[in-house]
Amino acid sequence: MSIHRSSNIRRLRRNIGQSFREVGQSIRTEAREKLRRVRKVPRWVRILRKTYHEYGLKHLMLILILAAYQFLGAGIFYFCE
């Protein structure tokens, strides 16, 4: 009788272990697919990043922001005068 129980327990452990492995594998594959979708950066972002870093767009943006700030301040000052 105890031999029969121990074989049933072993079989249950094996089945549980296999089901956990299958669930874990399906979760892993689903996570990988979602990461592939997340990792793909849109083309316009790649182009903007390249121009920003490689062609000096960051310096141009700083100058444009400074000029806009200057003209905004001049407009407010002219309005107050």
N, CA, C and O atoms as a GROMACS GRO file, in nm:
protein
  324
    1MET      N    1   0.081  -0.119   0.000
    1MET     CA    2   0.000   0.000   0.000
    1MET      C    3   0.086   0.126   0.000
    1MET      O    4   0.057   0.220  -0.074
    2SER      N    5   0.192   0.130   0.081
    2SER     CA    6   0.277   0.248   0.087
    2SER      C    7   0.357   0.265  -0.042
    2SER      O    8   0.390   0.377  -0.079
    3ILE      N    9   0.390   0.155  -0.110
    3ILE     CA   10   0.462   0.164  -0.237
    3ILE      C   11   0.373   0.231  -0.340
    3ILE      O   12   0.420   0.312  -0.421
    4HIS      N   13   0.245   0.198  -0.338
    4HIS     CA   14   0.151   0.259  -0.430
    4HIS      C   15   0.138   0.409  -0.403
    4HIS      O   16   0.131   0.489  -0.497
    5ARG      N   17   0.134   0.446  -0.276
    5ARG     CA   18   0.126   0.589  -0.240
    5ARG      C   19   0.250   0.665  -0.284
    5ARG      O   20   0.241   0.774  -0.339
    6SER      N   21   0.366   0.606  -0.260
    6SER     CA   22   0.489   0.676  -0.296
    6SER      C   23   0.500   0.694  -0.447
    6SER      O   24   0.550   0.796  -0.493
    7SER      N   25   0.454   0.596  -0.524
    7SER     CA   26   0.459   0.613  -0.670
    7SER      C   27   0.360   0.721  -0.714
    7SER      O   28   0.388   0.797  -0.807
    8ASN      N   29   0.244   0.729  -0.648
    8ASN     CA   30   0.148   0.836  -0.680
    8ASN      C   31   0.205   0.973  -0.645
    8ASN      O   32   0.187   1.070  -0.719
    9ILE      N   33   0.274   0.980  -0.532
    9ILE     CA   34   0.334   1.108  -0.490
    9ILE      C   35   0.442   1.148  -0.590
    9ILE      O   36   0.451   1.265  -0.628
   10ARG      N   37   0.524   1.053  -0.632
   10ARG     CA   38   0.627   1.084  -0.731
   10ARG      C   39   0.565   1.133  -0.862
   10ARG      O   40   0.612   1.229  -0.922
   11ARG      N   41   0.459   1.065  -0.904
   11ARG     CA   42   0.391   1.103  -1.028
   11ARG      C   43   0.332   1.244  -1.015
   11ARG      O   44   0.341   1.324  -1.108
   12LEU      N   45   0.272   1.274  -0.901
   12LEU     CA   46   0.217   1.407  -0.879
   12LEU      C   47   0.326   1.514  -0.879
   12LEU      O   48   0.309   1.621  -0.937
   13ARG      N   49   0.437   1.484  -0.815
   13ARG     CA   50   0.549   1.580  -0.814
   13ARG      C   51   0.600   1.606  -0.955
   13ARG      O   52   0.629   1.720  -0.991
   14ARG      N   53   0.611   1.499  -1.034
   14ARG     CA   54   0.656   1.514  -1.171
   14ARG      C   55   0.559   1.599  -1.252
   14ARG      O   56   0.600   1.688  -1.327
   15ASN      N   57   0.430   1.572  -1.237
   15ASN     CA   58   0.329   1.648  -1.310
   15ASN      C   59   0.328   1.795  -1.269
   15ASN      O   60   0.316   1.884  -1.353
   16ILE      N   61   0.339   1.819  -1.140
   16ILE     CA   62   0.342   1.957  -1.091
   16ILE      C   63   0.466   2.028  -1.142
   16ILE      O   64   0.458   2.143  -1.186
   17GLY      N   65   0.580   1.960  -1.137
   17GLY     CA   66   0.704   2.019  -1.187
   17GLY      C   67   0.696   2.052  -1.335
   17GLY      O   68   0.742   2.157  -1.378
   18GLN      N   69   0.638   1.961  -1.413
   18GLN     CA   70   0.623   1.986  -1.556
   18GLN      C   71   0.528   2.103  -1.582
   18GLN      O   72   0.554   2.186  -1.669
   19SER      N   73   0.419   2.109  -1.506
   19SER     CA   74   0.324   2.218  -1.529
   19SER      C   75   0.388   2.352  -1.492
   19SER      O   76   0.365   2.451  -1.561
   20PHE      N   77   0.467   2.356  -1.384
   20PHE     CA   78   0.536   2.480  -1.348
   20PHE      C   79   0.637   2.520  -1.455
   20PHE      O   80   0.650   2.638  -1.487
   21ARG      N   81   0.707   2.421  -1.511
   21ARG     CA   82   0.802   2.451  -1.618
   21ARG      C   83   0.731   2.506  -1.741
   21ARG      O   84   0.779   2.600  -1.805
   22GLU      N   85   0.616   2.446  -1.774
   22GLU     CA   86   0.541   2.494  -1.891
   22GLU      C   87   0.489   2.636  -1.869
   22GLU      O   88   0.495   2.719  -1.960
   23VAL      N   89   0.440   2.663  -1.750
   23VAL     CA   90   0.392   2.798  -1.719
   23VAL      C   91   0.508   2.896  -1.723
   23VAL      O   92   0.496   3.006  -1.779
   24GLY      N   93   0.620   2.859  -1.665
   24GLY     CA   94   0.738   2.945  -1.666
   24GLY      C   95   0.787   2.972  -1.807
   24GLY      O   96   0.826   3.084  -1.840
   25GLN      N   97   0.786   2.868  -1.890
   25GLN     CA   98   0.831   2.885  -2.029
   25GLN      C   99   0.736   2.978  -2.104
   25GLN      O  100   0.781   3.063  -2.180
   26SER      N  101   0.606   2.963  -2.084
   26SER     CA  102   0.512   3.050  -2.155
   26SER      C  103   0.525   3.194  -2.108
   26SER      O  104   0.513   3.287  -2.188
   27ILE      N  105   0.550   3.215  -1.980
   27ILE     CA  106   0.570   3.351  -1.928
   27ILE      C  107   0.697   3.411  -1.987
   27ILE      O  108   0.698   3.529  -2.024
   28ARG      N  109   0.803   3.331  -1.996
   28ARG     CA  110   0.929   3.380  -2.054
   28ARG      C  111   0.912   3.420  -2.200
   28ARG      O  112   0.959   3.526  -2.241
   29THR      N  113   0.845   3.335  -2.278
   29THR     CA  114   0.828   3.368  -2.420
   29THR      C  115   0.741   3.492  -2.438
   29THR      O  116   0.767   3.574  -2.525
   30GLU      N  117   0.637   3.504  -2.356
   30GLU     CA  118   0.551   3.623  -2.365
   30GLU      C  119   0.629   3.749  -2.328
   30GLU      O  120   0.613   3.853  -2.393
   31ALA      N  121   0.711   3.742  -2.225
   31ALA     CA  122   0.792   3.857  -2.184
   31ALA      C  123   0.892   3.894  -2.293
   31ALA      O  124   0.914   4.013  -2.319
   32ARG      N  125   0.952   3.796  -2.357
   32ARG     CA  126   1.047   3.825  -2.465
   32ARG      C  127   0.979   3.894  -2.581
   32ARG      O  128   1.034   3.988  -2.639
   33GLU      N  129   0.859   3.849  -2.616
   33GLU     CA  130   0.786   3.912  -2.727
   33GLU      C  131   0.752   4.057  -2.694
   33GLU      O  132   0.764   4.145  -2.779
   34LYS      N  133   0.710   4.082  -2.570
   34LYS     CA  134   0.677   4.218  -2.531
   34LYS      C  135   0.801   4.306  -2.529
   34LYS      O  136   0.794   4.423  -2.567
   35LEU      N  137   0.914   4.252  -2.487
   35LEU     CA  138   1.039   4.330  -2.486
   35LEU      C  139   1.083   4.363  -2.627
   35LEU      O  140   1.137   4.471  -2.651
   36ARG      N  141   1.062   4.272  -2.721
   36ARG     CA  142   1.096   4.302  -2.860
   36ARG      C  143   1.015   4.420  -2.911
   36ARG      O  144   1.067   4.506  -2.982
   37ARG      N  145   0.886   4.423  -2.875
   37ARG     CA  146   0.801   4.533  -2.918
   37ARG      C  147   0.844   4.663  -2.853
   37ARG      O  148   0.839   4.768  -2.916
   38VAL      N  149   0.885   4.657  -2.728
   38VAL     CA  150   0.924   4.778  -2.656
   38VAL      C  151   1.058   4.829  -2.705
   38VAL      O  152   1.079   4.950  -2.714
   39ARG      N  153   1.149   4.740  -2.735
   39ARG     CA  154   1.284   4.780  -2.774
   39ARG      C  155   1.289   4.852  -2.908
   39ARG      O  156   1.381   4.930  -2.933
   40LYS      N  157   1.192   4.826  -2.996
   40LYS     CA  158   1.196   4.888  -3.128
   40LYS      C  159   1.161   5.036  -3.117
   40LYS      O  160   1.048   5.073  -3.085
   41VAL      N  161   1.260   5.120  -3.143
   41VAL     CA  162   1.245   5.265  -3.133
   41VAL      C  163   1.192   5.316  -3.266
   41VAL      O  164   1.239   5.273  -3.371
   42PRO      N  165   1.095   5.407  -3.266
   42PRO     CA  166   1.045   5.462  -3.391
   42PRO      C  167   1.156   5.530  -3.472
   42PRO      O  168   1.254   5.579  -3.417
   43ARG      N  169   1.138   5.530  -3.603
   43ARG     CA  170   1.241   5.583  -3.692
   43ARG      C  171   1.267   5.731  -3.669
   43ARG      O  172   1.382   5.775  -3.671
   44TRP      N  173   1.161   5.809  -3.647
   44TRP     CA  174   1.180   5.953  -3.628
   44TRP      C  175   1.260   5.982  -3.503
   44TRP      O  176   1.332   6.082  -3.498
   45VAL      N  177   1.247   5.898  -3.401
   45VAL     CA  178   1.325   5.918  -3.278
   45VAL      C  179   1.471   5.887  -3.305
   45VAL      O  180   1.560   5.957  -3.255
   46ARG      N  181   1.498   5.783  -3.384
   46ARG     CA  182   1.636   5.750  -3.417
   46ARG      C  183   1.702   5.862  -3.499
   46ARG      O  184   1.817   5.897  -3.475
   47ILE      N  185   1.628   5.917  -3.595
   47ILE     CA  186   1.681   6.026  -3.678
   47ILE      C  187   1.706   6.150  -3.592
   47ILE      O  188   1.811   6.214  -3.604
   48LEU      N  189   1.610   6.183  -3.506
   48LEU     CA  190   1.626   6.300  -3.418
   48LEU      C  191   1.743   6.281  -3.324
   48LEU      O  192   1.819   6.376  -3.300
   49ARG      N  193   1.759   6.162  -3.271
   49ARG     CA  194   1.870   6.136  -3.180
   49ARG      C  195   2.005   6.150  -3.251
   49ARG      O  196   2.100   6.207  -3.197
   50LYS      N  197   2.011   6.098  -3.374
   50LYS     CA  198   2.136   6.106  -3.449
   50LYS      C  199   2.171   6.251  -3.481
   50LYS      O  200   2.286   6.292  -3.464
   51THR      N  201   2.073   6.328  -3.528
   51THR     CA  202   2.101   6.467  -3.560
   51THR      C  203   2.132   6.547  -3.434
   51THR      O  204   2.215   6.638  -3.437
   52TYR      N  205   2.067   6.514  -3.323
   52TYR     CA  206   2.090   6.586  -3.198
   52TYR      C  207   2.232   6.565  -3.149
   52TYR      O  208   2.298   6.661  -3.108
   53HIS      N  209   2.280   6.442  -3.153
   53HIS     CA  210   2.412   6.412  -3.097
   53HIS      C  211   2.527   6.429  -3.196
   53HIS      O  212   2.634   6.478  -3.160
   54GLU      N  213   2.505   6.389  -3.321
   54GLU     CA  214   2.617   6.386  -3.415
   54GLU      C  215   2.635   6.516  -3.494
   54GLU      O  216   2.747   6.548  -3.535
   55TYR      N  217   2.527   6.589  -3.517
   55TYR     CA  218   2.538   6.707  -3.603
   55TYR      C  219   2.527   6.839  -3.527
   55TYR      O  220   2.512   6.944  -3.590
   56GLY      N  221   2.533   6.837  -3.397
   56GLY     CA  222   2.536   6.960  -3.319
   56GLY      C  223   2.401   7.027  -3.301
   56GLY      O  224   2.395   7.147  -3.278
   57LEU      N  225   2.293   6.952  -3.312
   57LEU     CA  226   2.161   7.010  -3.294
   57LEU      C  227   2.140   7.057  -3.150
   57LEU      O  228   2.061   7.148  -3.125
   58LYS      N  229   2.211   6.996  -3.056
   58LYS     CA  230   2.196   7.038  -2.917
   58LYS      C  231   2.244   7.182  -2.897
   58LYS      O  232   2.185   7.256  -2.818
   59HIS      N  233   2.349   7.222  -2.966
   59HIS     CA  234   2.398   7.359  -2.956
   59HIS      C  235   2.301   7.456  -3.022
   59HIS      O  236   2.275   7.564  -2.969
   60LEU      N  237   2.248   7.417  -3.135
   60LEU     CA  238   2.151   7.500  -3.206
   60LEU      C  239   2.024   7.518  -3.123
   60LEU      O  240   1.968   7.628  -3.118
   61MET      N  241   1.979   7.412  -3.058
   61MET     CA  242   1.859   7.421  -2.974
   61MET      C  243   1.883   7.516  -2.856
   61MET      O  244   1.794   7.593  -2.821
   62LEU      N  245   1.999   7.510  -2.795
   62LEU     CA  246   2.029   7.601  -2.684
   62LEU      C  247   2.029   7.746  -2.730
   62LEU      O  248   1.977   7.833  -2.660
   63ILE      N  249   2.085   7.772  -2.845
   63ILE     CA  250   2.088   7.909  -2.898
   63ILE      C  251   1.946   7.956  -2.931
   63ILE      O  252   1.912   8.071  -2.902
   64LEU      N  253   1.864   7.869  -2.990
   64LEU     CA  254   1.726   7.907  -3.022
   64LEU      C  255   1.643   7.934  -2.896
   64LEU      O  256   1.562   8.026  -2.894
   65ILE      N  257   1.663   7.854  -2.793
   65ILE     CA  258   1.591   7.876  -2.667
   65ILE      C  259   1.635   8.008  -2.604
   65ILE      O  260   1.552   8.083  -2.553
   66LEU      N  261   1.763   8.036  -2.608
   66LEU     CA  262   1.815   8.162  -2.553
   66LEU      C  263   1.759   8.282  -2.631
   66LEU      O  264   1.722   8.383  -2.571
   67ALA      N  265   1.755   8.271  -2.762
   67ALA     CA  266   1.701   8.381  -2.844
   67ALA      C  267   1.552   8.401  -2.817
   67ALA      O  268   1.506   8.514  -2.807
   68ALA      N  269   1.477   8.293  -2.806
   68ALA     CA  270   1.335   8.303  -2.777
   68ALA      C  271   1.312   8.367  -2.640
   68ALA      O  272   1.222   8.450  -2.624
   69TYR      N  273   1.392   8.329  -2.542
   69TYR     CA  274   1.382   8.385  -2.408
   69TYR      C  275   1.414   8.535  -2.411
   69TYR      O  276   1.349   8.614  -2.344
   70GLN      N  277   1.514   8.572  -2.490
   70GLN     CA  278   1.553   8.713  -2.500
   70GLN      C  279   1.440   8.795  -2.562
   70GLN      O  280   1.406   8.902  -2.511
   71PHE      N  281   1.382   8.747  -2.672
   71PHE     CA  282   1.274   8.822  -2.736
   71PHE      C  283   1.148   8.826  -2.650
   71PHE      O  284   1.074   8.924  -2.653
   72LEU      N  285   1.122   8.721  -2.575
   72LEU     CA  286   1.009   8.721  -2.482
   72LEU      C  287   1.029   8.827  -2.374
   72LEU      O  288   0.938   8.902  -2.342
   73GLY      N  289   1.149   8.832  -2.318
   73GLY     CA  290   1.181   8.934  -2.218
   73GLY      C  291   1.174   9.074  -2.276
   73GLY      O  292   1.126   9.166  -2.210
   74ALA      N  293   1.221   9.092  -2.399
   74ALA     CA  294   1.216   9.224  -2.463
   74ALA      C  295   1.071   9.265  -2.487
   74ALA      O  296   1.036   9.382  -2.470
   75GLY      N  297   0.987   9.170  -2.526
   75GLY     CA  298   0.845   9.200  -2.548
   75GLY      C  299   0.775   9.240  -2.420
   75GLY      O  300   0.696   9.333  -2.419
   76ILE      N  301   0.804   9.169  -2.312
   76ILE     CA  302   0.744   9.204  -2.182
   76ILE      C  303   0.793   9.341  -2.136
   76ILE      O  304   0.714   9.421  -2.087
   77PHE      N  305   0.922   9.369  -2.151
   77PHE     CA  306   0.978   9.498  -2.113
   77PHE      C  307   0.915   9.612  -2.197
   77PHE      O  308   0.881   9.717  -2.142
   78TYR      N  309   0.899   9.591  -2.327
   78TYR     CA  310   0.839   9.692  -2.415
   78TYR      C  311   0.694   9.716  -2.376
   78TYR      O  312   0.647   9.830  -2.378
   79PHE      N  313   0.623   9.610  -2.340
   79PHE     CA  314   0.483   9.621  -2.301
   79PHE      C  315   0.469   9.702  -2.170
   79PHE      O  316   0.376   9.780  -2.155
   80CYS      N  317   0.563   9.681  -2.078
   80CYS     CA  318   0.558   9.751  -1.949
   80CYS      C  319   0.596   9.899  -1.964
   80CYS      O  320   0.549   9.981  -1.885
   81GLU      N  321   0.678   9.936  -2.059
   81GLU     CA  322   0.724  10.074  -2.078
   81GLU      C  323   0.616  10.155  -2.134
   81GLU      O  324   0.635  10.275  -2.158
   0.00000   0.00000   0.00000
